[in-house]
Amino acid sequence: MNLISIFLSAMLIDNIVLMRFLALCPFIGMSVDPGKSIGMGLAVTFVTVMATVVTYPLYIFVLQPLNLTFLQILVFILVIASLVQLVEFYLKKKVPSLYASMGIFLPLITTNCAILAVTFDNISKGFNLIEAVVYALGVAMGLLVSLLLLAGIRARIKAAPLPKFMQGTPILFVATSLLAVAFMGFSGLIK
């Protein structure tokens, strides 16, 4: 599998949010406006790629040779939590407005199941380090695209006359399901 097909497959065909239903909490919570969506998407991108760069060699060169693969979940979660702390520290110092707008969703990146899933996928799919990083970048870009699409849809929903029972979360789930159906159209893109 070449790098372009790995990237496109991770971003569009196997979209982590719309096809695998992971990372729904930041997807719904941070898609209020495009600025927040971009901030969350970039933070998740950084953590996902860095988690891959750190966990892959840890697994291949430490856990596997020492027959400690049963510690994979614990080690990977600790790495992800450490990286999120670095992102949080950076945003607090350099971009306090984004840090404040992210609120509780920034520490929740630590428990973002999409990031942990990417680190597991890299091992289970048998990727080398370059392929693993490209896959992680594709997954993160897929999340960013999904966030931006839902942010645009939410802006349109605000102006739409909706029945009372569809306002709020119900219409978001309908919009998300329609996005998922649209993304299913990418399945024939790569063979």
C-alpha positions as CSV (number, residue, x, y, z in Angstrom):
1,M,0.0,0.0,0.0
2,N,1.6,3.3,-1.0
3,L,1.6,6.3,1.2
4,I,-1.0,8.3,-0.7
5,S,-3.5,5.5,-0.5
6,I,-2.8,5.0,3.2
7,F,-3.4,8.7,3.8
8,L,-6.6,9.0,1.7
9,S,-8.0,5.8,3.1
10,A,-7.4,7.0,6.7
11,M,-8.8,10.4,5.9
12,L,-11.8,9.6,3.8
13,I,-12.7,6.0,3.5
14,D,-12.1,4.8,7.1
15,N,-12.9,8.3,8.6
16,I,-12.4,7.8,12.4
17,V,-15.6,9.8,13.2
18,L,-18.0,9.1,10.4
19,M,-17.1,5.5,9.6
20,R,-15.8,4.1,12.9
21,F,-17.7,6.4,15.3
22,L,-14.7,7.2,17.5
23,A,-14.0,10.7,18.9
24,L,-17.6,11.7,18.9
25,C,-17.3,13.8,22.1
26,P,-14.9,16.4,20.6
27,F,-16.7,16.1,17.2
28,I,-20.0,17.3,18.7
29,G,-18.5,19.5,21.4
30,M,-15.9,21.4,19.3
31,S,-17.8,21.8,16.1
32,V,-19.7,24.9,17.3
33,D,-17.6,27.2,15.0
34,P,-14.8,26.8,12.5
35,G,-12.2,28.4,14.7
36,K,-12.7,26.0,17.5
37,S,-12.9,23.1,15.1
38,I,-9.5,24.1,13.5
39,G,-7.9,24.5,17.0
40,M,-9.2,21.1,18.2
41,G,-8.2,19.5,14.9
42,L,-4.7,20.8,15.0
43,A,-4.3,19.8,18.7
44,V,-5.5,16.3,17.9
45,T,-3.2,16.2,14.8
46,F,-0.2,17.1,16.9
47,V,-1.0,14.6,19.6
48,T,-1.9,11.8,17.2
49,V,1.3,12.1,15.1
50,M,3.5,12.5,18.1
51,A,1.9,9.6,19.9
52,T,2.6,7.5,16.8
53,V,6.2,8.7,16.6
54,V,6.7,7.7,20.3
55,T,4.5,4.6,20.7
56,Y,5.6,2.8,17.6
57,P,9.3,2.5,18.4
58,L,8.4,1.8,22.1
59,Y,6.3,-1.1,21.0
60,I,8.8,-2.5,18.4
61,F,12.0,-1.9,20.3
62,V,11.0,-2.2,23.9
63,L,7.7,-4.0,24.6
64,Q,8.0,-6.6,21.9
65,P,11.7,-7.7,22.6
66,L,11.1,-7.8,26.3
67,N,7.8,-9.7,25.8
68,L,5.9,-6.9,27.6
69,T,3.2,-6.4,24.9
70,F,0.5,-6.8,27.6
71,L,1.5,-3.4,28.9
72,Q,0.7,-1.8,25.5
73,I,-2.5,-0.1,26.7
74,L,-0.9,1.4,29.8
75,V,2.2,2.6,28.1
76,F,0.3,4.1,25.1
77,I,-2.2,5.9,27.4
78,L,0.7,7.4,29.5
79,V,2.4,8.6,26.3
80,I,-0.8,10.2,25.0
81,A,-1.5,11.9,28.4
82,S,2.0,13.3,28.5
83,L,1.7,14.7,25.0
84,V,-1.7,16.3,25.8
85,Q,0.0,18.0,28.8
86,L,2.6,19.5,26.5
87,V,-0.2,20.8,24.1
88,E,-2.1,22.2,27.1
89,F,1.0,24.0,28.4
90,Y,1.8,25.4,25.0
91,L,-1.7,26.7,24.3
92,K,-2.0,28.2,27.8
93,K,1.2,30.2,27.2
94,K,1.0,31.0,23.5
95,V,-2.7,31.0,22.5
96,P,-4.7,31.7,25.7
97,S,-7.9,32.5,23.8
98,L,-7.9,29.1,22.1
99,Y,-7.0,27.4,25.4
100,A,-10.0,29.1,27.1
101,S,-12.4,28.3,24.3
102,M,-11.5,24.6,24.3
103,G,-12.3,24.3,28.0
104,I,-12.8,20.7,29.2
105,F,-12.3,19.4,25.7
106,L,-8.5,20.0,25.7
107,P,-7.8,17.6,28.6
108,L,-10.4,15.2,27.1
109,I,-7.9,14.7,24.2
110,T,-6.1,12.4,26.7
111,T,-9.1,10.0,26.6
112,N,-9.8,10.5,23.0
113,C,-10.3,7.0,21.8
114,A,-9.3,7.9,18.2
115,I,-5.7,8.6,19.2
116,L,-5.4,5.4,21.1
117,A,-7.1,3.5,18.2
118,V,-4.5,5.0,15.8
119,T,-1.7,3.7,17.9
120,F,-3.2,0.2,18.0
121,D,-4.0,0.3,14.3
122,N,-0.4,1.1,13.4
123,I,0.7,-2.1,15.1
124,S,-2.2,-4.3,14.0
125,K,-1.9,-3.2,10.3
126,G,1.8,-4.0,10.3
127,F,2.9,-0.5,9.1
128,N,6.5,0.6,9.3
129,L,7.2,3.9,11.0
130,I,6.7,6.1,7.9
131,E,3.4,4.4,7.0
132,A,2.3,4.7,10.6
133,V,3.0,8.5,10.7
134,V,1.2,9.0,7.3
135,Y,-1.8,6.9,8.6
136,A,-1.9,9.0,11.9
137,L,-1.8,12.2,9.8
138,G,-4.6,10.9,7.6
139,V,-6.8,10.0,10.6
140,A,-6.2,13.4,12.2
141,M,-6.9,15.3,8.9
142,G,-10.1,13.2,8.6
143,L,-11.2,14.3,12.0
144,L,-10.3,18.0,11.1
145,V,-12.3,17.8,7.9
146,S,-15.3,16.2,9.8
147,L,-15.1,18.9,12.4
148,L,-15.1,21.7,9.8
149,L,-18.0,20.1,7.8
150,L,-20.1,19.8,10.9
151,A,-19.2,23.4,12.0
152,G,-20.5,24.6,8.6
153,I,-23.6,22.6,8.9
154,R,-24.3,23.9,12.4
155,A,-24.0,27.5,11.1
156,R,-26.7,26.7,8.6
157,I,-28.8,24.9,11.2
158,K,-28.9,28.0,13.4
159,A,-30.8,29.9,10.7
160,A,-33.1,27.0,9.7
161,P,-36.6,26.8,11.0
162,L,-36.7,23.5,12.8
163,P,-39.5,21.8,14.7
164,K,-38.9,22.0,18.5
165,F,-38.3,18.2,18.8
166,M,-35.4,18.4,16.3
167,Q,-33.5,21.3,17.8
168,G,-30.2,20.7,19.5
169,T,-28.7,17.2,19.6
170,P,-31.2,15.4,17.4
171,I,-30.5,17.5,14.3
172,L,-26.8,17.1,14.9
173,F,-27.1,13.3,14.8
174,V,-29.2,13.5,11.7
175,A,-26.6,15.8,10.1
176,T,-23.8,13.5,11.2
177,S,-25.5,10.4,9.8
178,L,-26.0,12.2,6.5
179,L,-22.3,13.1,6.5
180,A,-21.4,9.5,7.1
181,V,-23.5,8.4,4.2
182,A,-21.8,11.0,2.0
183,F,-18.4,9.7,3.1
184,M,-19.4,6.2,2.2
185,G,-19.2,7.4,-1.4
186,F,-15.4,7.5,-1.0
187,S,-15.2,3.7,-0.5
188,G,-14.6,3.1,-4.3
189,L,-11.8,5.7,-4.4
190,I,-9.0,3.3,-3.5
191,K,-8.9,-0.4,-4.5
